Amino acid sequence: MSATKNNKTGNRLVVRALRFLVSVRLTIVTLSLIAATSIVGSLVPQGASREEYLSRYSEKAYHFIKLFGLDDAYHSPWFYLLLGVFALNLLLCTLQRLRRLTGPAERHTGDLSGLVSAGFGFVTSPLNKGEVIRRIGPSYKRVRISERIELFEKGRLSRWGVVIIHTSVLLVLAGGLIGNMAGFKAYLVLRPGDEASAAMSRKPGQSAVVLGFRVRCTGFRVTLYPSGQPKEYASDIEILDDKGNVLKRGRIRVNEPLSYRGIYFYQSSYGRTNIYTFTGEGRTFELAEGEAARDAKVPFMVVRHADDVHGLGPGVMVAYMDPDGARALWFLEKVEKMRSHTLKGSRVSLVKIGGLYHTGLEVSRDPGVPAVLSGFVLMLAGLYINFFTAHRRIYVAGGPDTLVVAGTASRNREAFRKEIERLGGGIA
């Protein structure tokens, strides 16, 4: 007896849980929380540095943001949980509707009063049954319900509109999840002649993304308006294998990406890198900030640049090693006496401070795009079916003495009522 009672209690709990999971209330709450997360993700900078957050918010607010993952809201566990609950709710609702659509067809006992009350419109027809069926036949599919009642219907596909829309949303969610889990977003900064086999990830905690091939910038050009604003900028890129063979070439412009093996390269930014030209011992060295002349008799490195050094114009700080440790000297471009220095007996001179443009490329891979696109196409089909088609049923019941034509329609019922009167021949 106790076991039976426990089974009934367990069954009731399962039924309640299923009702909660398919409820509209859960859908509304989940969608509201997802929308709220999207708003927070738009207001709070995503993936910024600690210093940037502290410049915007207090220390307490910063710890709150980090605690709840609001600095990377769209990749936080609780956001994935919300999406999972919404997907489960939608899936169970879809399965419930599918069960209704694919379940056994409704059957009527032949009770005319019950049929008329269930229908939307009806007429008592003065015609015989054969004549009514002949009128209905060209436009409707005939389905026999019982000996006394026959069913005709059309537009059955419209019943599947909601299922198709639900399925499309699930596809979009699945595609987004695949993109988040298996895809990446990164960036490259290249000067003409530079190569790279990995890109810097934009995801916090991930330093680099290995591409599986090499990317070489063969050229970069920028066109400016008279005001100095950029008019157009473009990068010439080559894709190379490990042996240096060119696999693909292309020019990347804004909104004109280059793709290879599902990885897309977008033109996102550009900048100018200072190039410092030095001479020493009859040799010329062209260095960027942070680069070292390792082949020089006394190796040295460019460590810092300043547009104005104590009012004496632009200069560059160079570091080198001597027996007493690291030393640093300023080379000033516009002061003759400060353009040259002796580094451990080796004379080094600054020839000029020039510049070289570099390109900034956005690198992304999203394997979920086919699923997302399929979902959008399916959604358009579902919306068309749902809003521009109608499911209509016509029942013909009775015998030689009394013939009733009744029907139901999912939309535009007034027009359907007139159609029932026309097909029935008559008397409302």
The 8 nearest C-alpha neighbors of each residue, nearest first, counted from 0:
[[1, 3, 2, 4, 5, 6, 7, 8],
 [0, 2, 4, 3, 5, 6, 7, 8],
 [3, 1, 5, 4, 0, 6, 7, 8],
 [4, 2, 6, 0, 5, 1, 7, 8],
 [3, 5, 1, 7, 6, 2, 8, 0],
 [6, 4, 8, 2, 7, 3, 9, 1],
 [7, 5, 9, 3, 4, 8, 10, 2],
 [6, 8, 10, 4, 9, 5, 11, 3],
 [9, 7, 5, 11, 6, 10, 4, 12],
 [10, 8, 6, 12, 7, 11, 5, 13],
 [9, 11, 7, 13, 12, 8, 6, 14],
 [10, 12, 14, 8, 9, 13, 15, 7],
 [13, 11, 15, 9, 10, 14, 16, 8],
 [14, 12, 16, 10, 11, 15, 17, 9],
 [13, 15, 11, 17, 12, 16, 18, 10],
 [16, 14, 18, 12, 17, 13, 11, 19],
 [15, 17, 13, 19, 18, 14, 12, 20],
 [18, 16, 20, 14, 19, 15, 13, 21],
 [17, 19, 15, 21, 16, 20, 22, 14],
 [18, 20, 16, 22, 17, 21, 15, 25],
 [19, 21, 17, 88, 18, 22, 16, 25],
 [22, 20, 18, 92, 88, 19, 91, 17],
 [23, 21, 19, 24, 25, 20, 18, 26],
 [22, 24, 26, 25, 27, 21, 19, 20],
 [25, 23, 27, 22, 26, 28, 19, 29],
 [26, 24, 28, 23, 27, 22, 29, 20],
 [27, 25, 23, 29, 24, 28, 30, 85],
 [26, 28, 24, 30, 25, 29, 31, 23],
 [27, 29, 31, 25, 30, 26, 24, 32],
 [30, 28, 32, 26, 31, 27, 25, 85],
 [29, 31, 33, 27, 32, 28, 26, 34],
 [32, 30, 34, 28, 29, 33, 27, 35],
 [31, 33, 35, 29, 34, 30, 36, 28],
 [34, 32, 30, 36, 35, 31, 29, 37],
 [33, 35, 37, 31, 36, 32, 30, 38],
 [36, 34, 32, 38, 37, 33, 31, 39],
 [37, 35, 39, 33, 38, 34, 40, 32],
 [36, 38, 40, 34, 35, 39, 41, 33],
 [37, 39, 35, 41, 36, 40, 42, 34],
 [40, 38, 36, 42, 41, 37, 43, 35],
 [39, 41, 37, 38, 43, 42, 72, 36],
 [40, 42, 38, 39, 43, 37, 44, 45],
 [41, 43, 39, 40, 38, 44, 37, 45],
 [42, 44, 40, 41, 39, 45, 70, 69],
 [45, 43, 47, 42, 70, 46, 40, 41],
 [44, 46, 70, 71, 47, 43, 40, 72],
 [45, 47, 70, 71, 203, 44, 48, 202],
 [48, 46, 45, 44, 51, 49, 52, 70],
 [49, 47, 51, 50, 52, 46, 53, 45],
 [50, 48, 52, 51, 53, 47, 61, 54],
 [49, 51, 53, 48, 52, 54, 47, 55],
 [52, 50, 54, 48, 53, 49, 47, 55],
 [51, 53, 55, 49, 54, 50, 56, 61],
 [54, 52, 56, 50, 55, 51, 57, 49],
 [53, 55, 51, 52, 56, 50, 57, 49],
 [56, 54, 52, 53, 51, 57, 50, 61],
 [57, 55, 53, 52, 60, 54, 61, 58],
 [56, 58, 60, 59, 53, 61, 55, 54],
 [57, 59, 61, 60, 62, 53, 56, 63],
 [58, 60, 62, 61, 57, 63, 56, 64],
 [61, 59, 63, 57, 62, 58, 56, 64],
 [60, 62, 64, 58, 63, 59, 57, 56],
 [63, 61, 65, 59, 64, 60, 66, 58],
 [64, 62, 60, 66, 61, 65, 59, 67],
 [63, 65, 69, 61, 62, 66, 67, 68],
 [66, 64, 68, 62, 63, 67, 61, 69],
 [67, 65, 63, 64, 68, 62, 69, 61],
 [68, 66, 69, 65, 64, 63, 75, 72],
 [69, 67, 65, 70, 71, 66, 72, 75],
 [68, 70, 72, 64, 71, 67, 65, 40],
 [69, 71, 45, 68, 46, 72, 64, 65],
 [72, 70, 69, 45, 68, 74, 73, 46],
 [71, 73, 69, 75, 74, 68, 70, 40],
 [72, 74, 71, 75, 78, 40, 79, 36],
 [75, 73, 72, 71, 76, 78, 79, 179],
 [74, 76, 72, 78, 77, 73, 68, 71],
 [77, 75, 79, 78, 80, 74, 68, 72],
 [76, 78, 80, 79, 75, 81, 74, 72],
 [79, 77, 81, 80, 75, 76, 73, 82],
 [78, 80, 82, 76, 77, 81, 83, 75],
 [81, 79, 77, 83, 78, 82, 84, 76],
 [82, 80, 78, 84, 83, 79, 85, 77],
 [81, 83, 79, 85, 80, 84, 86, 78],
 [82, 84, 80, 86, 81, 85, 79, 87],
 [85, 83, 87, 81, 86, 82, 88, 80],
 [84, 86, 88, 82, 83, 87, 29, 89],
 [85, 87, 83, 89, 84, 88, 90, 82],
 [88, 86, 90, 84, 89, 85, 91, 83],
 [89, 87, 85, 20, 91, 21, 86, 90],
 [88, 90, 86, 92, 87, 91, 93, 85],
 [91, 89, 87, 93, 92, 88, 86, 94],
 [90, 92, 94, 93, 88, 89, 21, 95],
 [93, 91, 95, 89, 21, 90, 94, 88],
 [92, 94, 90, 96, 91, 95, 162, 97],
 [95, 93, 97, 91, 96, 92, 98, 90],
 [96, 94, 92, 98, 93, 97, 91, 99],
 [95, 97, 99, 93, 98, 94, 92, 100],
 [96, 98, 94, 100, 99, 95, 101, 93],
 [99, 97, 95, 101, 96, 100, 102, 94],
 [98, 100, 96, 102, 97, 101, 95, 103],
 [99, 101, 97, 98, 102, 96, 158, 159],
 [100, 102, 98, 99, 97, 103, 104, 96],
 [101, 103, 99, 98, 100, 104, 97, 105],
 [104, 102, 105, 101, 99, 100, 106, 98],
 [105, 103, 106, 102, 101, 144, 100, 99],
 [106, 104, 103, 107, 144, 102, 150, 108],
 [105, 107, 144, 104, 108, 145, 103, 109],
 [108, 106, 109, 105, 144, 145, 110, 148],
 [109, 107, 110, 106, 145, 148, 147, 111],
 [108, 110, 107, 147, 111, 148, 396, 145],
 [109, 111, 113, 112, 108, 114, 107, 115],
 [112, 110, 114, 113, 109, 115, 396, 397],
 [113, 111, 115, 114, 110, 116, 117, 109],
 [112, 114, 116, 111, 110, 115, 117, 109],
 [115, 113, 111, 117, 112, 116, 118, 110],
 [114, 116, 118, 112, 117, 113, 111, 405],
 [115, 117, 113, 114, 118, 112, 119, 111],
 [118, 116, 114, 115, 113, 119, 407, 112],
 [119, 117, 406, 115, 407, 116, 120, 405],
 [118, 120, 407, 406, 117, 121, 405, 408],
 [119, 121, 416, 405, 406, 118, 419, 407],
 [122, 120, 405, 404, 406, 115, 419, 427],
 [121, 123, 427, 404, 426, 403, 124, 420],
 [122, 124, 403, 426, 402, 427, 404, 425],
 [123, 125, 423, 126, 425, 402, 424, 122],
 [126, 124, 123, 425, 424, 127, 402, 426],
 [127, 125, 124, 130, 128, 131, 424, 423],
 [126, 128, 130, 129, 131, 125, 399, 402],
 [129, 127, 131, 130, 132, 126, 402, 398],
 [128, 130, 132, 131, 127, 133, 126, 134],
 [129, 131, 133, 132, 128, 127, 126, 134],
 [132, 130, 134, 128, 133, 129, 423, 135],
 [131, 133, 135, 129, 134, 130, 136, 128],
 [132, 134, 130, 136, 131, 135, 129, 137],
 [135, 133, 131, 132, 136, 422, 130, 137],
 [134, 136, 132, 133, 137, 139, 138, 131],
 [135, 137, 133, 139, 138, 134, 132, 140],
 [138, 136, 135, 139, 134, 133, 140, 132],
 [139, 137, 136, 135, 140, 153, 134, 152],
 [140, 138, 152, 153, 136, 151, 137, 135],
 [139, 141, 151, 152, 153, 142, 136, 138],
 [140, 142, 151, 150, 139, 143, 152, 136],
 [143, 141, 150, 151, 144, 149, 140, 152],
 [144, 142, 149, 150, 145, 141, 148, 146],
 [145, 143, 149, 148, 106, 150, 142, 107],
 [146, 144, 148, 147, 143, 149, 107, 106],
 [145, 147, 148, 144, 149, 143, 109, 396],
 [146, 148, 145, 396, 109, 397, 149, 398],
 [149, 147, 396, 145, 395, 144, 146, 109],
 [148, 150, 143, 395, 144, 394, 142, 396],
 [149, 151, 394, 142, 143, 393, 141, 144],
 [150, 152, 141, 393, 140, 139, 142, 392],
 [151, 153, 392, 139, 140, 391, 393, 150],
 [154, 152, 139, 155, 391, 390, 140, 392],
 [153, 155, 390, 156, 389, 157, 391, 388],
 [156, 154, 390, 157, 153, 158, 152, 391],
 [155, 157, 154, 158, 159, 160, 384, 390],
 [158, 156, 159, 160, 155, 384, 388, 389],
 [159, 157, 156, 160, 155, 390, 161, 100],
 [158, 160, 162, 157, 156, 161, 163, 155],
 [159, 161, 385, 381, 163, 384, 157, 162],
 [162, 160, 164, 163, 159, 165, 385, 381],
 [163, 161, 165, 159, 164, 160, 93, 166],
 [162, 164, 166, 381, 160, 161, 165, 167],
 [165, 163, 381, 161, 167, 378, 166, 162],
 [166, 164, 162, 168, 167, 163, 161, 169],
 [165, 167, 163, 169, 164, 168, 162, 170],
 [166, 168, 374, 170, 164, 378, 377, 169],
 [169, 167, 171, 165, 170, 166, 172, 164],
 [168, 170, 172, 166, 167, 171, 173, 165],
 [171, 169, 167, 374, 173, 168, 172, 370],
 [170, 172, 371, 168, 174, 374, 173, 169],
 [173, 171, 169, 175, 170, 174, 176, 168],
 [174, 172, 170, 176, 175, 171, 169, 177],
 [175, 173, 367, 370, 371, 171, 177, 176],
 [176, 174, 178, 172, 173, 177, 367, 171],
 [175, 177, 173, 179, 178, 174, 180, 172],
 [178, 176, 367, 174, 180, 175, 179, 181],
 [177, 179, 367, 182, 365, 175, 176, 181],
 [180, 178, 176, 177, 182, 181, 175, 183],
 [179, 181, 177, 178, 182, 176, 183, 175],
 [180, 182, 178, 177, 179, 366, 183, 365],
 [183, 181, 365, 178, 364, 179, 180, 366],
 [182, 184, 364, 363, 185, 365, 181, 179],
 [183, 185, 363, 201, 362, 200, 364, 186],
 [184, 186, 200, 362, 201, 199, 198, 361],
 [185, 187, 361, 362, 199, 360, 198, 200],
 [188, 186, 360, 198, 359, 189, 199, 361],
 [187, 189, 359, 358, 360, 357, 186, 190],
 [190, 188, 358, 357, 193, 187, 216, 191],
 [189, 191, 357, 193, 192, 358, 356, 216],
 [192, 190, 218, 216, 217, 193, 219, 189],
 [191, 193, 217, 216, 190, 215, 194, 218],
 [194, 192, 190, 189, 191, 215, 216, 195],
 [195, 193, 215, 214, 213, 216, 192, 196],
 [194, 196, 214, 213, 197, 215, 193, 198],
 [195, 197, 213, 212, 210, 214, 209, 211],
 [198, 196, 209, 208, 210, 195, 207, 199],
 [199, 197, 208, 187, 207, 186, 185, 200],
 [198, 200, 207, 185, 186, 206, 208, 187],
 [199, 201, 185, 207, 202, 206, 205, 208],
 [200, 202, 185, 184, 203, 199, 186, 205],
 [201, 203, 200, 205, 204, 46, 184, 185],
 [204, 202, 205, 46, 201, 200, 206, 71],
 [203, 205, 206, 202, 200, 201, 207, 46],
 [206, 204, 203, 202, 200, 207, 201, 208],
 [205, 207, 200, 199, 204, 208, 203, 202],
 [208, 206, 199, 200, 198, 205, 197, 209],
 [207, 209, 198, 197, 200, 210, 199, 206],
 [208, 210, 197, 211, 196, 207, 198, 212],
 [211, 209, 197, 212, 196, 208, 198, 213],
 [210, 212, 209, 196, 213, 197, 240, 241],
 [213, 211, 240, 210, 196, 239, 241, 214],
 [214, 212, 196, 239, 195, 238, 240, 194],
 [213, 215, 238, 195, 194, 237, 196, 239],
 [216, 214, 194, 237, 236, 193, 217, 238],
 [215, 217, 236, 191, 192, 218, 193, 235],
 [218, 216, 191, 192, 235, 236, 215, 237],
 [219, 217, 191, 235, 216, 234, 220, 192],
 [218, 220, 234, 233, 235, 191, 358, 221],
 [219, 221, 232, 233, 234, 218, 222, 356],
 [220, 222, 232, 231, 223, 233, 219, 229],
 [223, 221, 231, 230, 229, 232, 220, 224],
 [224, 222, 229, 230, 227, 228, 221, 225],
 [223, 225, 226, 227, 228, 230, 229, 222],
 [226, 224, 227, 223, 228, 229, 230, 222],
 [227, 225, 224, 228, 223, 229, 230, 222],
 [226, 228, 224, 225, 223, 229, 230, 222],
 [227, 229, 224, 223, 226, 230, 225, 222],
 [230, 228, 223, 231, 222, 224, 227, 221],
 [231, 229, 223, 222, 224, 228, 232, 221],
 [232, 230, 222, 229, 221, 233, 223, 252],
 [231, 233, 221, 220, 222, 252, 230, 234],
 [232, 234, 252, 251, 220, 219, 250, 221],
 [233, 235, 219, 251, 250, 218, 236, 220],
 [236, 234, 250, 218, 217, 216, 249, 219],
 [235, 237, 216, 249, 215, 248, 217, 250],
 [236, 238, 248, 215, 247, 214, 239, 245],
 [237, 239, 214, 247, 246, 245, 213, 248],
 [240, 238, 245, 213, 244, 243, 246, 212],
 [239, 241, 212, 243, 242, 244, 213, 245],
 [240, 242, 243, 212, 239, 213, 244, 211],
 [243, 241, 240, 244, 239, 245, 213, 212],
 [242, 244, 239, 240, 241, 245, 213, 246],
 [243, 245, 239, 240, 242, 246, 241, 238],
 [244, 246, 239, 247, 238, 243, 237, 240],
 [247, 245, 238, 239, 244, 240, 248, 237],
 [246, 248, 238, 245, 237, 249, 239, 259],
 [249, 247, 237, 236, 238, 246, 250, 245],
 [248, 250, 236, 235, 251, 257, 237, 247],
 [249, 251, 235, 234, 236, 252, 233, 248],
 [252, 250, 234, 256, 233, 255, 266, 257],
 [253, 251, 233, 255, 266, 254, 232, 250],
 [252, 254, 266, 255, 251, 265, 267, 256],
 [255, 253, 252, 256, 265, 266, 251, 267],
 [256, 254, 252, 253, 251, 257, 265, 266],
 [257, 255, 265, 264, 251, 254, 263, 258],
 [256, 258, 264, 263, 251, 249, 265, 255],
 [259, 257, 263, 262, 264, 261, 256, 260],
 [258, 260, 262, 261, 263, 257, 247, 238],
 [261, 259, 262, 258, 263, 364, 210, 211],
 [260, 262, 259, 364, 258, 263, 366, 365],
 [261, 263, 364, 259, 258, 260, 363, 264],
 [264, 262, 258, 363, 257, 362, 364, 256],
 [263, 265, 362, 257, 256, 361, 360, 258],
 [266, 264, 256, 361, 360, 267, 263, 362],
 [265, 267, 360, 253, 252, 251, 268, 361],
 [266, 268, 360, 359, 361, 265, 253, 269],
 [269, 267, 359, 266, 358, 360, 270, 361],
 [268, 270, 358, 359, 357, 356, 271, 267],
 [271, 269, 357, 356, 358, 272, 268, 359],
 [270, 272, 356, 355, 357, 354, 273, 269],
 [271, 273, 355, 354, 356, 274, 357, 270],
 [274, 272, 354, 353, 287, 355, 275, 271],
 [273, 275, 287, 353, 354, 286, 352, 285],
 [276, 274, 352, 286, 285, 351, 353, 287],
 [275, 277, 285, 350, 351, 284, 349, 352],
 [278, 276, 349, 284, 350, 348, 283, 285],
 [279, 277, 283, 348, 282, 347, 284, 281],
 [278, 280, 347, 282, 281, 346, 348, 283],
 [281, 279, 282, 278, 346, 345, 347, 296],
 [280, 282, 279, 278, 283, 347, 346, 284],
 [283, 281, 279, 278, 280, 284, 277, 295],
 [282, 284, 278, 277, 279, 285, 276, 281],
 [283, 285, 277, 276, 278, 286, 282, 292],
 [286, 284, 276, 275, 274, 277, 283, 287],
 [287, 285, 275, 274, 290, 284, 276, 288],
 [288, 286, 274, 290, 273, 289, 275, 301],
 [287, 289, 301, 290, 302, 303, 286, 273],
 [288, 290, 302, 301, 287, 300, 291, 303],
 [291, 289, 287, 288, 286, 300, 301, 292],
 [290, 292, 300, 299, 293, 301, 289, 286],
 [293, 291, 298, 299, 294, 295, 300, 284],
 [292, 294, 298, 295, 291, 299, 297, 300],
 [295, 293, 292, 298, 296, 297, 291, 284],
 [294, 296, 298, 297, 293, 292, 299, 279],
 [297, 295, 298, 294, 345, 280, 293, 279],
 [296, 298, 295, 299, 342, 345, 343, 319],
 [299, 297, 293, 295, 292, 296, 319, 294],
 [298, 300, 319, 292, 291, 318, 297, 317],
 [299, 301, 291, 318, 317, 290, 302, 292],
 [300, 302, 317, 288, 289, 290, 303, 316],
 [303, 301, 289, 316, 317, 288, 300, 318],
 [302, 304, 316, 315, 301, 288, 305, 317],
 [305, 303, 315, 314, 316, 306, 302, 288],
 [306, 304, 307, 314, 313, 308, 315, 303],
 [307, 305, 313, 312, 314, 308, 304, 315],
 [306, 308, 312, 313, 305, 310, 311, 309],
 [307, 309, 311, 310, 312, 313, 305, 314],
 [310, 308, 311, 307, 312, 313, 305, 306],
 [309, 311, 308, 307, 312, 313, 306, 314],
 [312, 310, 308, 309, 307, 313, 334, 333],
 [313, 311, 307, 308, 310, 333, 306, 314],
 [314, 312, 306, 307, 305, 332, 331, 308],
 [313, 315, 331, 330, 305, 332, 304, 308],
 [314, 316, 304, 330, 329, 303, 305, 317],
 [317, 315, 329, 303, 328, 302, 301, 330],
 [316, 318, 301, 328, 327, 300, 302, 329],
 [319, 317, 327, 300, 326, 299, 328, 301],
 [320, 318, 299, 326, 325, 298, 327, 300],
 [319, 321, 325, 324, 326, 322, 318, 299],
 [320, 322, 324, 323, 325, 319, 343, 326],
 [323, 321, 324, 320, 325, 343, 326, 319],
 [322, 324, 321, 325, 320, 326, 319, 343],
 [323, 325, 321, 322, 320, 326, 319, 327],
 [326, 324, 320, 319, 321, 318, 327, 323],
 [325, 327, 319, 318, 320, 324, 328, 321],
 [328, 326, 318, 317, 319, 316, 325, 329],
 [327, 329, 317, 316, 318, 330, 326, 340],
 [330, 328, 316, 315, 331, 317, 314, 327],
 [329, 331, 338, 315, 314, 337, 316, 349],
 [332, 330, 314, 338, 337, 334, 333, 313],
 [331, 333, 314, 338, 334, 313, 351, 330],
 [334, 332, 331, 335, 312, 311, 313, 338],
 [335, 333, 337, 331, 336, 332, 338, 311],
 [334, 336, 338, 337, 333, 332, 339, 331],
 [337, 335, 334, 338, 339, 331, 340, 333],
 [336, 338, 331, 334, 335, 339, 330, 340],
 [339, 337, 330, 331, 349, 335, 348, 336],
 [340, 338, 348, 337, 347, 349, 336, 330],
 [341, 339, 347, 346, 342, 348, 338, 337],
 [340, 342, 346, 345, 344, 347, 343, 339],
 [341, 343, 345, 344, 346, 340, 297, 347],
 [344, 342, 345, 341, 321, 297, 346, 320],
 [343, 345, 342, 341, 346, 297, 340, 296],
 [346, 344, 342, 341, 343, 347, 297, 296],
 [345, 347, 341, 340, 279, 342, 344, 348],
 [348, 346, 279, 340, 339, 278, 341, 345],
 [349, 347, 339, 278, 277, 338, 350, 340],
 [348, 350, 277, 338, 351, 276, 339, 330],
 [349, 351, 276, 277, 348, 278, 352, 332],
 [352, 350, 276, 349, 353, 275, 332, 277],
 [351, 353, 275, 274, 276, 273, 354, 332],
 [354, 352, 274, 273, 351, 275, 355, 276],
 [353, 355, 273, 274, 272, 271, 356, 352],
 [354, 356, 272, 271, 273, 274, 357, 353],
 [357, 355, 271, 270, 272, 190, 354, 358],
 [356, 358, 190, 270, 189, 269, 271, 355],
 [357, 359, 269, 189, 188, 268, 190, 360],
 [358, 360, 268, 188, 269, 187, 267, 266],
 [361, 359, 266, 187, 265, 267, 186, 264],
 [360, 362, 186, 265, 264, 267, 185, 266],
 [363, 361, 264, 185, 186, 263, 184, 360],
 [364, 362, 184, 263, 183, 262, 185, 361],
 [363, 365, 262, 182, 183, 261, 263, 366],
 [364, 366, 182, 178, 367, 368, 363, 183],
 [367, 365, 178, 368, 182, 364, 177, 181],
 [366, 368, 174, 178, 177, 365, 370, 369],
 [367, 369, 371, 370, 366, 365, 372, 174],
 [370, 368, 372, 371, 367, 373, 366, 174],
 [369, 371, 174, 373, 368, 367, 372, 170],
 [370, 372, 171, 174, 374, 368, 373, 369],
 [373, 371, 375, 369, 374, 370, 368, 376],
 [374, 372, 370, 376, 371, 375, 369, 377],
 [373, 375, 167, 371, 170, 377, 171, 372],
 [374, 376, 378, 372, 377, 373, 379, 371],
 [377, 375, 373, 379, 378, 374, 372, 380],
 [376, 378, 374, 380, 375, 167, 379, 373],
 [377, 379, 375, 381, 164, 167, 380, 376],
 [380, 378, 382, 376, 381, 377, 383, 375],
 [379, 381, 377, 383, 378, 382, 384, 376],
 [382, 380, 160, 378, 164, 163, 384, 383],
 [381, 383, 385, 379, 384, 380, 386, 378],
 [384, 382, 380, 386, 381, 385, 387, 379],
 [385, 383, 381, 160, 388, 157, 382, 387],
 [384, 386, 160, 382, 383, 157, 381, 387],
 [387, 385, 383, 384, 382, 388, 389, 160],
 [388, 386, 383, 384, 385, 389, 382, 157],
 [387, 389, 384, 157, 386, 385, 154, 390],
 [390, 388, 154, 157, 409, 410, 391, 408],
 [389, 391, 154, 155, 409, 408, 157, 153],
 [392, 390, 408, 152, 153, 407, 389, 154],
 [393, 391, 152, 406, 407, 151, 408, 394],
 [392, 394, 406, 151, 405, 150, 152, 395],
 [395, 393, 150, 405, 404, 149, 406, 396],
 [394, 396, 404, 149, 148, 403, 150, 405],
 [397, 395, 148, 403, 147, 402, 394, 149],
 [398, 396, 402, 401, 147, 403, 148, 399],
 [397, 399, 400, 401, 402, 396, 147, 128],
 [398, 400, 401, 127, 402, 397, 128, 126],
 [399, 401, 398, 402, 397, 127, 125, 124],
 [402, 400, 397, 398, 399, 403, 123, 124],
 [401, 403, 397, 124, 123, 396, 398, 400],
 [404, 402, 123, 396, 122, 124, 395, 397],
 [403, 405, 395, 121, 122, 394, 423, 123],
 [406, 404, 121, 394, 120, 393, 118, 115],
 [405, 407, 393, 118, 392, 120, 119, 394],
 [406, 408, 119, 118, 392, 391, 393, 120],
 [409, 407, 391, 410, 390, 412, 392, 415],
 [408, 410, 390, 389, 391, 407, 411, 412],
 [411, 409, 412, 408, 389, 390, 415, 391],
 [412, 410, 413, 414, 415, 408, 409, 389],
 [411, 413, 415, 410, 414, 408, 416, 409],
 [412, 414, 416, 415, 411, 417, 410, 120],
 [415, 413, 417, 416, 412, 411, 418, 419],
 [414, 416, 412, 418, 413, 417, 419, 411],
 [415, 417, 419, 413, 120, 418, 414, 412],
 [418, 416, 420, 414, 415, 419, 421, 413],
 [417, 419, 415, 421, 416, 420, 422, 414],
 [420, 418, 416, 422, 417, 421, 423, 415],
 [421, 419, 417, 423, 425, 418, 422, 424],
 [420, 422, 418, 424, 419, 423, 417, 425],
 [421, 423, 419, 424, 420, 418, 134, 135],
 [424, 422, 124, 420, 425, 421, 404, 419],
 [425, 423, 421, 422, 124, 420, 126, 125],
 [424, 426, 423, 420, 124, 122, 427, 421],
 [425, 427, 123, 122, 124, 424, 420, 125],
 [426, 122, 123, 425, 121, 420, 124, 120]]
